[in-house]
């Protein structure tokens, strides 16, 4: 039986948001280590047939790994200190500065050492081109990392907002339910007190039926199947029949309801029946006929307008409470129509 989930998560820490980048590194490091030297002409006259070519190949791939892992570490450390939303300018300056000041000197040092080891003259143009290419690639990859981080943070924020909204709705529903149970019990005990003084046998049956009804209330959650609510409505109608007489209040249920699946807040239909009885005359001489019919994705409850000569005291809690519970659960409330001597309420039927 569905209910609102608990929202027990704490607010996310942007610095703690991570993603698995092992596949990205496994592909990116060799790709840069292989592609950049060929695109910049770093190897000069060396060919794969010469051992120094492979020494250079290993050094450049190792350099790519050192640049990637070093800048990755710097990125993570900066995320612990600054955020794009709190200090965007400082974040940008520190990020670019760290990338450039780490990547450029490391590239120059490793390539200078490789030129000397290979016995080649230092090719200043190739060296500058590789340094510039590495810095641009690092900035591009860093941008890709930051984009992924922002996407993950956005997802985490949206999830947290949803959890907080659900937690608030759950708290409000709990408060509303705490109002419903005493309200129902108060009315039922008033009816029981009336019967005890007039008909002990009916009072005993009323008491037994009330116990069965209240077990349903205690076991019900935020939403219950329509079939359960219809069974509860029948039990409540029996309580009314014991109080007012079997002929005073007539309940007509649409046969299509039995075959329809759906969910309702517990006591929803009972609240509508109770409201009709509270505000209208009901006796054997002037029976109150209440119909409950399926109307698309809603249930229509209709009763004739037979205003009581002396209105019963009412807190106005019942329908207002039900309307608020429905809006919290589905975003739709009750619809009321009055005219032509009839009063109708449409209550949305929620999908299971």
C-alpha angles and dihedrals in degrees: 000000000000124000137162113284121239116258102217098146120114124228110284120251109225091212090058094054107108138163133202106263098166094109090048092053093044090057101031101050097054091040093056092040091054102036104043098058092049093046093049098039091240096154092056111186094353116114132192088260091071123076093224089062090062092044087055090046092055092045093050093048089048089049090051090051092048092049094047096045094042095050090044090055091047090050093053092047092051091050087061091055108035139024133204091237099046102037108007098161095047090044092054095045094047093045095051093041093052092048094049098039092049101039101042100050093042092050093047093048096048094044093046089052091049094050090051093046092049092050091239127136113255106263101214094188093051090044092053092045093051092047092050091045092050092049092049091047091048091051090049093049091045089052089051090051093049091049091053091047092050091049091051092046090050091052091047092049092049091049091049092049090051091050092049091049091050091047090052091047090048091051092048092048091050090052092049092048089050087058095046099055098054089042092055093043092050093054092044094051090051089054092046091051089053092052095046090062095046110029121013095188093053089044090057092050089045090052093050092048091047090054090052091048093049091052086061091052093051093048097043121104131197092296132020133189116268090240091059092048091050090052090049090049090054091052091049090048087055089055090053092048090053091051102040102021131266094270097048100073121034121193118198117190123197108241088221089069092069091062096042122097121211146114134257136177109264115268091016097128091036090057091054092048091047091049092053092050093046095056102035139063113256123182141126089264093048108024120197109228113200120186126198113196138170112249111181108287092349140063119238117211114192134183134168118254106252102154116206116248089227113030117228117236110267133186091200087230101123105067094029090053092048092048091052093047091051093049091051093049102039111004090245126101137192121299117214128197127180127182147097089046094301137104120208134184125190116205118191116241110222123221117251 
